[in-house]
Amino acid sequence: MAIKCEDADEKTGYKGYFNTDNVFLFVPNIIDYIRVAFLAYFVYNASIGNYNVACICYVVSVSLDELDGNSARYFNQKV
């Protein structure tokens, strides 16, 4: 299935359609996979008492969550 990119035309310069068959490879989803990995690493480090690394992983995870939402709006990939 293809969706017309009317809103993305002004922002990204992309004209036409984008394929929604493989939503797993959308930019926001790839960022989200990395965010979940940091979250799992946060849980692991917090459970063994390595709180400094856990805090850094948590901050990176929250930052990637913000980037995920912004990239979804920028690329109009809100399916």
Secondary structure as UniProt FT lines:
FT   STRAND          2..4
FT   TURN            6..7
FT   HELIX           8..12
FT   STRAND          17..19
FT   TURN            21..22
FT   HELIX           23..25
FT   HELIX           27..48
FT   HELIX           51..74
FT   TURN            75..76
//
